[in-house]
Amino acid sequence: MTKQLKLIEKLLQKPKGMRFDEIKSILENAGFKNVRSRGSHFVFKNSESGKRVIIPIHDNTVKKCYLEEIIKILGLED
């Protein structure tokens, strides 16, 4: 199993928080690019689909509510 698949499995388990670098890796692998960062907020955008996600980072973790949003944007939910 590849590292990306392991990260996606972890994301689908919706932990209390995931490290920002793990989320960044998932999004970049899905075609998203970090188009802006201001303070603790990072904006990722997919130029093909036009989808955008804003992720606030505190203590290098992404909260569960943002993980759920990312799952929906990537179309990983059942």
MMTF fields as JSON, N, C-alpha, C and O atoms, coordinates in Angstrom:
{
  "mmtfVersion": "1.0.0",
  "mmtfProducer": "UNKNOWN",
  "numBonds": 311,
  "numAtoms": 312,
  "numGroups": 78,
  "numChains": 1,
  "numModels": 1,
  "chainsPerModel": [1],
  "groupsPerChain": [78],
  "chainIdList": ["A"],
  "bondAtomList": [4, 2, 8, 6, 12, 10, 16, 14, 20, 18, 24, 22, 28, 26, 32, 30, 36, 34, 40, 38, 44, 42, 48, 46, 52, 50, 56, 54, 60, 58, 64, 62, 68, 66, 72, 70, 76, 74, 80, 78, 84, 82, 88, 86, 92, 90, 96, 94, 100, 98, 104, 102, 108, 106, 112, 110, 116, 114, 120, 118, 124, 122, 128, 126, 132, 130, 136, 134, 140, 138, 144, 142, 148, 146, 152, 150, 156, 154, 160, 158, 164, 162, 168, 166, 172, 170, 176, 174, 180, 178, 184, 182, 188, 186, 192, 190, 196, 194, 200, 198, 204, 202, 208, 206, 212, 210, 216, 214, 220, 218, 224, 222, 228, 226, 232, 230, 236, 234, 240, 238, 244, 242, 248, 246, 252, 250, 256, 254, 260, 258, 264, 262, 268, 266, 272, 270, 276, 274, 280, 278, 284, 282, 288, 286, 292, 290, 296, 294, 300, 298, 304, 302, 308, 306],
  "bondOrderList": [1, 1, 1, 1, 1, 1, 1, 1, 1, 1, 1, 1, 1, 1, 1, 1, 1, 1, 1, 1, 1, 1, 1, 1, 1, 1, 1, 1, 1, 1, 1, 1, 1, 1, 1, 1, 1, 1, 1, 1, 1, 1, 1, 1, 1, 1, 1, 1, 1, 1, 1, 1, 1, 1, 1, 1, 1, 1, 1, 1, 1, 1, 1, 1, 1, 1, 1, 1, 1, 1, 1, 1, 1, 1, 1, 1, 1],
  "groupList": [{"groupName": "MET", "atomNameList": ["N", "CA", "C", "O"], "elementList": ["N", "C", "C", "O"], "formalChargeList": [0, 0, 0, 0], "bondAtomList": [1, 0, 2, 1, 3, 2], "bondOrderList": [1, 1, 2], "singleLetterCode": "M", "chemCompType": "L-PEPTIDE LINKING"}, {"groupName": "THR", "atomNameList": ["N", "CA", "C", "O"], "elementList": ["N", "C", "C", "O"], "formalChargeList": [0, 0, 0, 0], "bondAtomList": [1, 0, 2, 1, 3, 2], "bondOrderList": [1, 1, 2], "singleLetterCode": "T", "chemCompType": "L-PEPTIDE LINKING"}, {"groupName": "LYS", "atomNameList": ["N", "CA", "C", "O"], "elementList": ["N", "C", "C", "O"], "formalChargeList": [0, 0, 0, 0], "bondAtomList": [1, 0, 2, 1, 3, 2], "bondOrderList": [1, 1, 2], "singleLetterCode": "K", "chemCompType": "L-PEPTIDE LINKING"}, {"groupName": "GLN", "atomNameList": ["N", "CA", "C", "O"], "elementList": ["N", "C", "C", "O"], "formalChargeList": [0, 0, 0, 0], "bondAtomList": [1, 0, 2, 1, 3, 2], "bondOrderList": [1, 1, 2], "singleLetterCode": "Q", "chemCompType": "L-PEPTIDE LINKING"}, {"groupName": "LEU", "atomNameList": ["N", "CA", "C", "O"], "elementList": ["N", "C", "C", "O"], "formalChargeList": [0, 0, 0, 0], "bondAtomList": [1, 0, 2, 1, 3, 2], "bondOrderList": [1, 1, 2], "singleLetterCode": "L", "chemCompType": "L-PEPTIDE LINKING"}, {"groupName": "ILE", "atomNameList": ["N", "CA", "C", "O"], "elementList": ["N", "C", "C", "O"], "formalChargeList": [0, 0, 0, 0], "bondAtomList": [1, 0, 2, 1, 3, 2], "bondOrderList": [1, 1, 2], "singleLetterCode": "I", "chemCompType": "L-PEPTIDE LINKING"}, {"groupName": "GLU", "atomNameList": ["N", "CA", "C", "O"], "elementList": ["N", "C", "C", "O"], "formalChargeList": [0, 0, 0, 0], "bondAtomList": [1, 0, 2, 1, 3, 2], "bondOrderList": [1, 1, 2], "singleLetterCode": "E", "chemCompType": "L-PEPTIDE LINKING"}, {"groupName": "PRO", "atomNameList": ["N", "CA", "C", "O"], "elementList": ["N", "C", "C", "O"], "formalChargeList": [0, 0, 0, 0], "bondAtomList": [1, 0, 2, 1, 3, 2], "bondOrderList": [1, 1, 2], "singleLetterCode": "P", "chemCompType": "L-PEPTIDE LINKING"}, {"groupName": "GLY", "atomNameList": ["N", "CA", "C", "O"], "elementList": ["N", "C", "C", "O"], "formalChargeList": [0, 0, 0, 0], "bondAtomList": [1, 0, 2, 1, 3, 2], "bondOrderList": [1, 1, 2], "singleLetterCode": "G", "chemCompType": "PEPTIDE LINKING"}, {"groupName": "ARG", "atomNameList": ["N", "CA", "C", "O"], "elementList": ["N", "C", "C", "O"], "formalChargeList": [0, 0, 0, 0], "bondAtomList": [1, 0, 2, 1, 3, 2], "bondOrderList": [1, 1, 2], "singleLetterCode": "R", "chemCompType": "L-PEPTIDE LINKING"}, {"groupName": "PHE", "atomNameList": ["N", "CA", "C", "O"], "elementList": ["N", "C", "C", "O"], "formalChargeList": [0, 0, 0, 0], "bondAtomList": [1, 0, 2, 1, 3, 2], "bondOrderList": [1, 1, 2], "singleLetterCode": "F", "chemCompType": "L-PEPTIDE LINKING"}, {"groupName": "ASP", "atomNameList": ["N", "CA", "C", "O"], "elementList": ["N", "C", "C", "O"], "formalChargeList": [0, 0, 0, 0], "bondAtomList": [1, 0, 2, 1, 3, 2], "bondOrderList": [1, 1, 2], "singleLetterCode": "D", "chemCompType": "L-PEPTIDE LINKING"}, {"groupName": "SER", "atomNameList": ["N", "CA", "C", "O"], "elementList": ["N", "C", "C", "O"], "formalChargeList": [0, 0, 0, 0], "bondAtomList": [1, 0, 2, 1, 3, 2], "bondOrderList": [1, 1, 2], "singleLetterCode": "S", "chemCompType": "L-PEPTIDE LINKING"}, {"groupName": "ASN", "atomNameList": ["N", "CA", "C", "O"], "elementList": ["N", "C", "C", "O"], "formalChargeList": [0, 0, 0, 0], "bondAtomList": [1, 0, 2, 1, 3, 2], "bondOrderList": [1, 1, 2], "singleLetterCode": "N", "chemCompType": "L-PEPTIDE LINKING"}, {"groupName": "ALA", "atomNameList": ["N", "CA", "C", "O"], "elementList": ["N", "C", "C", "O"], "formalChargeList": [0, 0, 0, 0], "bondAtomList": [1, 0, 2, 1, 3, 2], "bondOrderList": [1, 1, 2], "singleLetterCode": "A", "chemCompType": "L-PEPTIDE LINKING"}, {"groupName": "VAL", "atomNameList": ["N", "CA", "C", "O"], "elementList": ["N", "C", "C", "O"], "formalChargeList": [0, 0, 0, 0], "bondAtomList": [1, 0, 2, 1, 3, 2], "bondOrderList": [1, 1, 2], "singleLetterCode": "V", "chemCompType": "L-PEPTIDE LINKING"}, {"groupName": "HIS", "atomNameList": ["N", "CA", "C", "O"], "elementList": ["N", "C", "C", "O"], "formalChargeList": [0, 0, 0, 0], "bondAtomList": [1, 0, 2, 1, 3, 2], "bondOrderList": [1, 1, 2], "singleLetterCode": "H", "chemCompType": "L-PEPTIDE LINKING"}, {"groupName": "CYS", "atomNameList": ["N", "CA", "C", "O"], "elementList": ["N", "C", "C", "O"], "formalChargeList": [0, 0, 0, 0], "bondAtomList": [1, 0, 2, 1, 3, 2], "bondOrderList": [1, 1, 2], "singleLetterCode": "C", "chemCompType": "L-PEPTIDE LINKING"}, {"groupName": "TYR", "atomNameList": ["N", "CA", "C", "O"], "elementList": ["N", "C", "C", "O"], "formalChargeList": [0, 0, 0, 0], "bondAtomList": [1, 0, 2, 1, 3, 2], "bondOrderList": [1, 1, 2], "singleLetterCode": "Y", "chemCompType": "L-PEPTIDE LINKING"}],
  "groupTypeList": [0, 1, 2, 3, 4, 2, 4, 5, 6, 2, 4, 4, 3, 2, 7, 2, 8, 0, 9, 10, 11, 6, 5, 2, 12, 5, 4, 6, 13, 14, 8, 10, 2, 13, 15, 9, 12, 9, 8, 12, 16, 10, 15, 10, 2, 13, 12, 6, 12, 8, 2, 9, 15, 5, 5, 7, 5, 16, 11, 13, 1, 15, 2, 2, 17, 18, 4, 6, 6, 5, 5, 2, 5, 4, 8, 4, 6, 11],
  "groupIdList": [1, 2, 3, 4, 5, 6, 7, 8, 9, 10, 11, 12, 13, 14, 15, 16, 17, 18, 19, 20, 21, 22, 23, 24, 25, 26, 27, 28, 29, 30, 31, 32, 33, 34, 35, 36, 37, 38, 39, 40, 41, 42, 43, 44, 45, 46, 47, 48, 49, 50, 51, 52, 53, 54, 55, 56, 57, 58, 59, 60, 61, 62, 63, 64, 65, 66, 67, 68, 69, 70, 71, 72, 73, 74, 75, 76, 77, 78],
  "secStructList": [7, 7, 2, 2, 2, 2, 2, 2, 2, 2, 2, 2, 6, 7, 7, 1, 3, 3, 3, 2, 2, 2, 2, 2, 2, 2, 2, 2, 2, 6, 6, 3, 3, 3, 3, 3, 3, 3, 6, 6, 3, 3, 3, 3, 3, 3, 6, 6, 6, 7, 7, 3, 3, 3, 3, 3, 7, 5, 6, 6, 3, 3, 3, 2, 2, 2, 2, 2, 2, 2, 2, 2, 2, 2, 6, 7, 7, 7],
  "xCoordList": [0.85, 0.0, 0.888, 1.853, 0.551, 1.372, 1.103, 0.111, 2.003, 1.875, 0.597, -0.091, 0.28, -0.928, -2.19, -3.108, -2.238, -3.413, -3.565, -4.678, -2.445, -2.491, -3.012, -3.798, -2.559, -3.027, -4.518, -5.237, -4.985, -6.411, -7.228, -8.3, -6.748, -7.452, -7.537, -8.576, -6.442, -6.429, -7.439, -8.165, -7.49, -8.434, -9.87, -10.704, -10.162, -11.527, -11.966, -13.164, -11.02, -11.36, -11.775, -12.272, -11.569, -11.912, -11.372, -12.14, -10.047, -9.478, -9.755, -10.193, -9.496, -9.729, -8.931, -9.371, -7.774, -6.944, -5.87, -5.401, -5.48, -4.387, -3.338, -3.646, -2.105, -1.034, -1.243, -1.733, -0.861, -1.044, -0.271, -0.782, 0.945, 1.732, 1.082, 1.242, 0.353, -0.376, -1.522, -1.721, -2.267, -3.379, -2.854, -3.428, -1.777, -1.175, -0.769, -0.981, -0.197, 0.216, -0.986, -0.921, -2.073, -3.292, -3.847, -4.179, -3.947, -4.51, -3.635, -4.155, -2.328, -1.433, -1.494, -1.418, -1.631, -1.753, -3.068, -3.156, -4.088, -5.389, -5.445, -6.495, -4.335, -4.287, -4.503, -4.627, -4.55, -4.718, -3.355, -2.354, -3.333, -2.104, -2.393, -3.49, -1.386, -1.499, -1.374, -0.285, -2.494, -2.483, -2.273, -1.893, -2.515, -2.334, -2.247, -2.903, -1.442, -1.429, -1.287, -0.408, -2.159, -2.148, -2.355, -3.416, -1.354, -1.441, -1.522, -0.633, -2.588, -2.747, -3.682, -4.019, -4.111, -5.043, -4.341, -3.634, -4.562, -3.992, -5.128, -6.108, -5.001, -6.018, -5.448, -4.412, -6.143, -5.764, -6.829, -8.022, -6.389, -7.33, -6.938, -5.757, -7.951, -7.744, -8.112, -9.27, -7.135, -7.379, -8.292, -8.986, -8.307, -9.16, -10.633, -11.487, -10.925, -12.322, -12.8, -14.005, -11.869, -12.237, -12.602, -13.004, -12.468, -12.798, -11.719, -10.542, -12.159, -11.256, -11.533, -12.683, -10.491, -10.641, -9.714, -8.554, -10.257, -9.501, -9.278, -10.223, -8.023, -7.687, -6.971, -5.863, -7.58, -6.861, -6.005, -6.453, -4.793, -3.854, -3.533, -3.165, -3.677, -3.281, -2.564, -3.099, -1.383, -0.55, -0.247, -0.138, -0.11, 0.231, -0.811, -0.486, -2.06, -3.101, -4.299, -4.563, -5.011, -6.234, -7.384, -7.378, -8.369, -9.484, -10.397, -10.412, -11.161, -12.037, -13.057, -13.333, -13.615, -14.628, -14.04, -14.744, -12.769, -12.128, -11.774, -11.767, -11.479, -11.234, -12.491, -12.419, -13.645, -14.912, -15.179, -15.694, -14.837, -15.006, -14.097, -14.513, -12.869, -11.925, -12.415, -12.291, -12.966, -13.507, -14.614, -14.677, -15.482, -16.573, -16.032, -16.478, -15.086, -14.534, -13.828, -13.913, -13.128, -12.413, -13.344, -12.927, -14.584, -15.539, -15.226, -15.432, -14.728, -14.351, -15.438, -15.3, -16.516, -17.569, -18.465, -18.576, -19.086, -19.966, -21.288, -22.133],
  "yCoordList": [-1.188, 0.0, 1.241, 1.331, 2.179, 3.391, 4.352, 4.234, 5.288, 6.286, 7.11, 7.416, 7.471, 8.267, 7.511, 8.094, 6.211, 5.418, 5.341, 5.394, 5.215, 5.19, 6.52, 6.546, 7.631, 8.941, 9.113, 9.676, 8.629, 8.736, 7.873, 8.294, 6.675, 5.832, 6.54, 6.516, 7.167, 7.913, 9.054, 9.284, 9.769, 10.872, 10.377, 11.02, 9.238, 8.698, 8.241, 8.127, 7.977, 7.608, 8.828, 8.693, 10.011, 11.286, 11.395, 11.512, 11.355, 11.5, 12.892, 13.789, 13.053, 14.346, 15.454, 16.602, 15.112, 16.07, 15.344, 14.285, 15.913, 15.365, 16.449, 17.64, 16.031, 16.992, 17.704, 17.116, 18.986, 19.793, 19.226, 19.232, 18.738, 18.221, 16.993, 16.764, 16.201, 15.049, 15.522, 14.992, 16.519, 17.062, 17.738, 17.586, 18.474, 19.149, 18.127, 18.353, 17.024, 15.969, 15.365, 15.128, 15.118, 14.561, 15.53, 15.131, 16.8, 17.793, 17.986, 18.068, 18.06, 18.242, 17.044, 17.2, 15.854, 14.647, 14.643, 14.018, 15.337, 15.422, 16.595, 16.853, 17.306, 18.389, 19.784, 20.743, 19.917, 21.224, 21.873, 21.191, 23.197, 23.958, 25.015, 25.571, 25.278, 26.327, 27.662, 28.044, 28.369, 29.628, 30.833, 31.903, 30.672, 31.797, 31.293, 30.32, 31.957, 31.705, 33.039, 33.841, 33.255, 34.512, 34.155, 33.661, 34.403, 34.048, 32.544, 31.816, 32.08, 30.647, 29.987, 28.815, 30.702, 30.169, 29.905, 30.759, 28.7, 28.302, 28.042, 27.382, 28.559, 28.393, 27.487, 27.783, 26.378, 25.449, 25.494, 25.539, 25.48, 25.552, 24.549, 24.344, 23.927, 23.022, 23.776, 24.15, 23.999, 24.81, 24.112, 24.783, 22.782, 22.055, 22.127, 22.429, 21.846, 21.811, 23.147, 23.382, 24.025, 25.31, 25.217, 26.214, 24.033, 23.858, 24.491, 24.525, 24.991, 25.689, 25.233, 24.992, 25.118, 24.768, 25.67, 25.883, 26.192, 27.041, 26.25, 25.738, 26.157, 25.365, 26.233, 26.701, 26.459, 27.151, 26.14, 25.032, 26.531, 25.654, 26.236, 27.404, 25.41, 25.787, 24.594, 23.485, 24.794, 23.73, 22.639, 21.468, 23.01, 22.102, 21.0, 19.95, 21.217, 20.209, 20.82, 22.019, 19.955, 20.338, 19.682, 18.468, 20.47, 19.955, 19.05, 19.082, 18.239, 17.242, 17.855, 17.264, 19.0, 19.606, 19.944, 19.857, 20.326, 20.618, 19.337, 19.306, 18.281, 16.985, 16.5, 15.96, 16.697, 16.297, 17.095, 16.548, 18.376, 19.212, 18.732, 18.69, 18.373, 17.887, 16.576, 16.363, 15.704, 14.436, 14.697, 14.034, 15.654, 15.988, 16.591, 16.227, 17.499, 18.165, 17.16, 17.257, 16.191, 15.197, 14.075, 13.235, 14.061, 13.042, 11.666, 10.662, 11.609, 10.339, 9.742, 8.616, 10.486, 9.985, 8.99, 9.015, 8.133, 7.107, 7.674, 6.943],
  "zCoordList": [0.0, 0.0, 0.0, 0.759, -0.849, -0.959, 0.193, 0.912, 0.342, 1.405, 1.223, 2.197, -0.04, -0.307, 0.093, 0.669, -0.212, 0.167, 1.684, 2.207, 2.383, 3.85, 4.401, 5.348, 3.789, 4.236, 3.971, 4.797, 2.82, 2.499, 3.454, 3.89, 3.787, 4.762, 6.106, 6.765, 6.508, 7.771, 7.717, 8.684, 6.595, 6.423, 6.533, 7.171, 5.913, 5.921, 7.303, 7.56, 8.198, 9.575, 10.394, 11.512, 9.836, 10.465, 11.896, 12.851, 12.03, 13.377, 13.93, 13.208, 15.204, 15.849, 15.176, 15.129, 14.664, 13.929, 13.156, 13.572, 12.029, 11.223, 11.041, 11.093, 10.829, 10.619, 9.286, 8.322, 9.25, 8.054, 6.868, 5.748, 7.09, 5.971, 5.336, 4.137, 6.123, 5.573, 4.67, 3.577, 5.138, 4.355, 3.089, 2.01, 3.229, 2.075, 1.021, -0.17, 1.437, 0.518, -0.216, -1.422, 0.503, -0.105, -1.142, -2.258, -0.77, -1.681, -2.919, -4.032, -2.741, -3.883, -4.818, -6.037, -4.255, -5.078, -5.862, -6.919, -5.349, -6.023, -7.002, -7.59, -7.186, -8.168, -7.597, -8.359, -6.282, -5.655, -5.449, -5.23, -5.522, -5.269, -4.217, -4.15, -3.398, -2.399, -3.12, -3.548, -3.253, -3.988, -3.09, -3.566, -1.798, -0.888, 0.544, 0.914, 1.333, 2.772, 3.473, 3.158, 4.414, 5.164, 6.627, 7.01, 7.427, 8.83, 8.99, 8.549, 9.622, 9.861, 8.856, 9.022, 7.818, 6.836, 5.499, 4.963, 4.987, 3.708, 2.729, 3.074, 1.512, 0.482, -0.605, -1.199, -0.852, -1.905, -2.979, -2.681, -4.251, -5.361, -6.437, -6.715, -7.036, -8.152, -9.416, -9.606, -10.28, -11.477, -12.477, -13.241, -12.491, -13.43, -13.043, -13.877, -11.774, -11.333, -10.786, -10.694, -10.421, -9.838, -8.367, -7.768, -7.774, -6.353, -5.493, -5.853, -4.344, -3.44, -2.013, -1.646, -1.221, 0.188, 1.004, 0.651, 2.102, 3.013, 4.294, 4.893, 4.704, 5.884, 6.905, 6.642, 8.073, 9.146, 9.922, 10.215, 10.244, 10.937, 12.306, 12.431, 13.322, 14.681, 15.288, 15.278, 15.808, 16.372, 15.351, 15.714, 14.078, 12.972, 12.764, 12.209, 13.198, 12.988, 12.274, 12.362, 11.567, 10.876, 11.62, 11.825, 12.024, 12.81, 11.998, 10.767, 12.733, 12.122, 11.162, 10.118, 11.475, 10.602, 9.23, 8.225, 9.173, 7.902, 7.161, 5.93, 7.913, 7.288, 6.573, 5.469, 7.214, 6.598, 5.329, 4.353, 5.33, 4.146, 3.021, 1.863, 3.347, 2.343, 1.738, 0.532, 2.565, 2.07, 1.058, 0.023, 1.348, 0.425, -0.874, -1.962, -0.763, -1.954, -2.857, -4.081, -2.258, -3.052, -3.547, -4.344, -3.083, -3.499, -2.95, -3.632, -1.718, -1.108, -0.225, 0.255, -0.008, 0.865, 0.128, -1.097, 0.893, 0.295, -0.137, -0.655]
}
